[in-house]
Amino acid sequence: MCVTLFPGGETMERIELCERLREALELRGMRAADLVEKTGIPKGTISYYLSGKTEPKSDRIYIISQALNISSSYLSTSFKK
């Protein structure tokens, strides 16, 4: 997580996709293995998403959001008000 300074001095907290994904898994009481099973996305790929090494493309964001029963915009939005 980091803070971004906007023109005019406004700051917003930036939340990485990996953090939102971990939070969603925790809220659903799921583990990475459960997400692998529900989505068919390989275990190593899910691990990369959770570690922040890479971010999923829009089609994978949609698949993951469906498995977690959350909106895809929640995963892809990076600023927290």
NURO-328398 format. One line per 8 residues: their letters; for each residue x, y, z of N, C-alpha, C, CB. Coordinates in Angstrom, 1 decimal, decimal comma, always signed. Each point is the difference from the previous one (the first is absolute). Glycine has a CB too. Example, Ala and Ser with C-alpha at 12.3 -4.5 7.8 and 13.67 -1.06 7.14 Angstrom:
% NURO-328398
AS) +13,2 -5,7 +7,8 -0,9 +1,2 +0,0 +0,9 +1,2 +0,0 -1,9 -1,2 +1,2  +1,5 +2,3 -1,9 +0,9 +1,1 +0,0 -0,8 +1,1 +0,8 +1,2 -0,6 -2,2
***
This chain:
% NURO-328398
MCVTLFPG) +0,8 -1,2 +0,0 -0,8 +1,2 +0,0 +0,9 +1,2 +0,0 -1,9 -1,2 +1,2  +1,5 +2,3 -1,9 +0,7 +1,2 +0,0 -1,0 +1,1 -0,1 +2,1 -1,1 -1,1  -1,6 +2,3 +1,3 -0,8 +1,2 +0,0 +0,4 +0,8 -1,2 -0,3 +0,1 +2,5  -0,6 +0,4 -3,3 +0,2 +0,8 -1,2 -0,4 +1,4 +0,2 -0,3 -2,0 -1,5  +1,1 +2,9 +1,2 -0,3 +1,5 +0,1 -0,5 +0,5 -1,3 +1,8 +0,3 +1,8  -2,9 +0,3 -1,8 -0,6 +0,6 -1,2 +0,2 +1,5 +0,0 -1,7 -1,9 -0,1  +1,6 +2,5 -1,1 +0,1 +1,4 -0,1 -1,0 +0,7 +1,0 +0,7 -0,1 -2,4  -0,3 +1,1 +3,1 -0,9 +0,7 +1,0 +0,2 -0,6 +1,4 -1,6 +0,4 -1,8
GETMERIE) +2,5 -1,4 +1,9 +0,4 -0,5 +1,3 -0,9 -1,2 +0,5 +0,8 +2,3 +0,5  -1,8 -2,7 -1,3 -0,9 -1,1 +0,5 +0,8 -1,3 -0,1 -2,1 +1,3 -0,8  +1,9 -2,1 +1,8 +0,7 -1,3 +0,0 -1,1 -1,1 +0,0 +2,0 +0,9 +1,2  -1,7 -2,0 -1,8 -0,9 -1,2 +0,0 +0,9 -1,2 +0,2 -1,7 +1,1 -1,5  +1,2 -2,0 +2,3 +0,7 -1,3 +0,2 -0,1 -0,9 -1,2 -0,4 +0,3 +2,5  +1,5 -0,8 -3,0 -0,1 -0,9 -1,1 +0,1 -1,4 +0,5 +1,1 +1,7 -1,5  -2,1 -2,5 +1,1 +0,0 -1,4 +0,5 +0,3 -0,9 -1,2 -1,8 +0,5 +1,8  +2,8 -1,3 -1,7 +0,4 -0,9 -1,1 -1,1 -1,1 -0,2 +2,5 +0,5 +0,5
LCERLREA) -2,6 -1,0 -1,7 -0,9 -1,1 -0,3 +0,3 -1,2 +0,9 -0,2 +0,9 -2,4  +1,4 -1,2 +2,6 +0,3 -1,2 +0,8 -0,6 +0,2 +1,4 +2,1 -0,4 -1,3  -2,1 +1,6 +1,9 -0,5 +0,2 +1,3 -1,5 -0,2 +0,0 +1,8 +1,6 +0,5  -2,5 -1,1 -1,5 -1,4 -0,1 -0,1 -0,4 -1,5 -0,2 -0,2 +2,3 -1,0  +1,0 -3,0 +0,2 -0,3 -1,4 -0,2 +0,2 -0,8 +1,3 +0,8 +0,2 -2,4  +0,2 +0,1 +3,1 +0,2 -0,7 +1,3 -1,1 +0,3 +1,0 +2,5 +0,1 -0,3  -2,9 +1,2 +0,3 -1,1 +0,4 +0,9 -1,3 -0,7 -0,4 +1,1 +2,2 +0,3  -1,4 -2,3 -1,6 -1,2 -0,7 -0,5 +0,0 -1,5 +0,4 -0,2 +1,7 -1,9
LELRGMRA) +1,3 -2,3 +1,7 +0,2 -1,4 +0,4 -0,3 -0,2 +1,5 +1,7 -0,4 -1,8  -1,1 +1,3 +2,6 -0,2 -0,1 +1,5 -1,5 +0,2 +0,3 +2,3 +0,8 +0,4  -2,9 +0,2 -1,0 -1,4 +0,2 +0,3 -1,0 -1,1 -0,4 +0,5 +2,4 -0,3  -0,1 -3,2 -0,7 -0,8 -1,1 -0,4 +0,4 -1,3 +0,7 -0,2 +1,1 -2,2  +1,3 -1,0 +3,0 +0,4 -1,2 +0,7 +0,7 -1,0 -0,9 -1,8 +0,3 +1,6  +2,4 +0,2 -2,7 +0,6 -0,9 -1,0 +1,5 +0,1 +0,1 -2,0 +0,3 -1,5  +2,6 -1,3 +0,9 +1,5 -0,1 -0,2 +0,3 +0,1 -1,4 +0,3 -1,4 +2,1  +0,9 +1,6 -2,5 +0,5 +0,0 -1,4 -0,4 -1,3 -0,7 +1,9 +1,6 +0,7
ADLVEKTG) -1,8 -2,7 +0,0 -0,4 -1,3 -0,6 -1,5 +0,0 -0,4 +1,9 -1,1 +1,3  -2,7 +1,7 -0,5 -1,4 +0,1 -0,3 -0,3 +0,8 -1,3 -0,5 -0,2 +2,5  +1,3 +1,3 -2,6 -0,1 +0,8 -1,2 +0,4 -0,7 -1,2 +0,3 +2,0 +1,4  +0,8 -2,8 -1,3 +0,5 -0,8 -1,1 -1,1 -0,9 -0,5 +2,4 +0,2 +0,9  -3,0 -0,9 +0,1 -1,1 -1,0 -0,3 -1,2 +0,7 -0,7 +0,8 -1,4 +1,9  -1,2 +2,5 -1,4 -1,2 +0,7 -0,5 +0,2 +0,7 -1,4 -0,7 +0,3 +2,4  +2,0 +0,1 -2,6 +0,2 +0,8 -1,3 +0,7 -0,8 -1,1 +0,2 +1,9 +1,5  +0,5 -3,0 -1,1 +0,8 -0,7 -1,0 +1,3 +0,7 -0,3 -2,1 -0,9 -0,9
IPKGTISY) +2,4 +2,0 +1,6 +1,3 +0,7 -0,3 +1,1 -0,8 +0,8 -1,2 +2,3 -0,3  +2,3 -2,5 -0,4 +1,1 -0,8 +0,6 +0,4 +0,6 +1,4 +0,8 -0,7 -2,3  -0,4 -0,2 +3,2 +0,5 +0,4 +1,3 +1,1 +1,0 +0,0 -0,7 -2,3 +0,8  +1,7 +2,1 -1,7 +1,1 +0,9 -0,1 -0,4 +1,4 -0,4 +1,4 -1,9 -0,5  -2,4 +2,0 -0,4 -0,5 +1,3 -0,4 -0,7 +0,7 +1,1 -0,2 -0,9 -2,3  -0,7 +0,2 +3,0 -0,6 +0,6 +1,2 +1,0 +0,5 +1,0 -2,0 -1,5 -0,3  +3,0 +0,7 +0,5 +1,1 +0,4 +1,0 +0,7 +1,3 -0,5 +0,4 -2,4 +0,6  -0,2 +2,5 -1,9 +0,6 +1,3 -0,5 -1,0 +1,1 +0,2 +1,3 -1,3 -1,7
YLSGKTEP) -2,6 +1,1 +1,5 -0,9 +1,1 +0,2 +0,0 +0,4 +1,5 -1,4 -0,8 -1,9  +1,4 -0,2 +2,8 +0,0 +0,3 +1,4 +1,2 +0,7 +0,5 -1,5 -2,0 +0,3  +2,6 +1,7 -0,9 +1,3 +0,6 +0,4 +0,3 +1,3 -0,6 +0,9 -2,3 +0,3  -1,7 +2,7 -1,3 +0,1 +1,3 -0,7 +1,1 -0,1 -1,1 -0,7 +1,1 +2,1  +1,2 -2,3 -2,4 +1,0 -0,1 -1,1 -0,5 +0,3 -1,3 +1,1 -1,7 +1,3  -2,4 +1,5 -1,5 -0,7 +0,3 -1,2 -1,5 +0,2 +0,3 +1,6 -1,4 -1,4  -2,3 +2,1 +0,5 -1,4 +0,3 +0,2 -0,7 -0,7 -1,2 +0,4 +2,2 +1,2  -1,6 -2,7 -0,8 -0,8 -0,7 -1,0 -0,6 +1,0 -1,1 -0,6 -1,7 +1,7
KSDRIYII) +0,5 +1,2 -2,9 -0,7 +0,7 -1,1 -1,5 +0,1 +0,3 +1,8 -0,7 -1,7  -2,5 +1,5 +1,0 -1,4 +0,2 +0,3 -0,8 -1,3 -0,1 +0,2 +2,3 -0,9  +0,1 -3,2 +0,1 -0,8 -1,2 -0,1 +0,2 -0,9 +1,3 +0,2 +0,0 -2,5  +1,0 +0,0 +3,0 +0,2 -0,7 +1,2 -0,6 +0,7 +1,3 +2,2 -0,9 -1,1  -2,1 +2,2 +1,0 -0,7 +0,8 +1,1 -1,4 -0,4 +0,1 +1,6 +1,9 -0,3  -2,3 -2,0 -0,9 -1,4 -0,3 +0,0 -0,2 -1,4 +0,6 -0,3 +1,4 -2,1  +1,1 -2,4 +1,7 -0,1 -1,4 +0,5 +0,1 +0,0 +1,5 +0,9 -0,9 -2,2  +0,2 +1,6 +2,7 +0,2 +0,0 +1,4 -1,1 +0,7 +0,8 +2,5 +0,0 -0,5
SQALNISS) -3,0 +1,1 -0,1 -1,1 +0,7 +0,7 -1,2 -0,8 +0,1 +0,9 +2,1 -0,8  -1,2 -2,9 -0,3 -1,2 -0,9 +0,1 +0,2 -1,1 +1,0 -0,4 +0,5 -2,4  +1,6 -1,0 +2,5 +0,2 -1,1 +1,0 -0,1 +0,5 +1,4 +1,5 -1,1 -1,6  -1,1 +2,4 +1,8 -0,1 +0,6 +1,4 -1,3 +0,7 +0,2 +2,5 +0,2 -0,1  -3,3 -0,1 -0,9 -1,3 +0,7 +0,1 +0,2 +1,4 +0,4 -1,1 -2,1 +0,7  +2,0 +2,8 -1,4 +0,2 +1,4 +0,2 +0,1 +0,7 -1,4 +1,3 -0,4 +2,2  -1,4 +1,7 -2,2 +0,1 +0,7 -1,3 +1,4 +0,0 -0,5 -2,0 +1,4 +0,6  +2,1 -1,5 -1,9 +1,3 +0,1 -0,6 +0,6 +1,4 +0,2 -0,6 -1,8 -1,7
SYLSTSFK) -0,2 +2,8 +1,8 +0,5 +1,3 +0,2 +0,7 +0,2 +1,4 -1,8 +0,9 -1,6  +1,3 -1,7 +2,5 +0,6 +0,0 +1,4 +1,5 -0,5 -0,1 -2,3 -0,4 +1,0  +2,5 -0,6 -1,8 +1,4 -0,5 -0,1 +0,9 +0,9 -0,8 -0,9 -2,3 +0,1  +0,3 +3,0 -1,1 +0,9 +0,8 -0,9 +0,1 +1,4 +0,4 -0,7 -1,5 -1,8  -0,1 +2,0 +2,8 +0,1 +1,4 +0,4 +1,1 +0,1 +1,0 -2,4 +0,4 -0,3  +3,3 +0,5 +0,1 +1,2 +0,1 +0,8 +0,1 +1,1 +1,1 +1,1 -1,0 -2,0  -2,2 +1,8 +2,0 +0,1 +1,1 +1,0 -1,2 -0,2 +1,0 +1,1 +1,5 -1,6  -0,7 -1,2 +2,8 -1,0 -0,1 +1,1 -0,2 +1,4 +0,5 +0,7 -2,3 +0,7
K) -2,0 +2,7 -0,6 -0,3 +1,4 +0,4 +0,0 +0,1 +1,5 -1,4 +0,3 -1,9
***
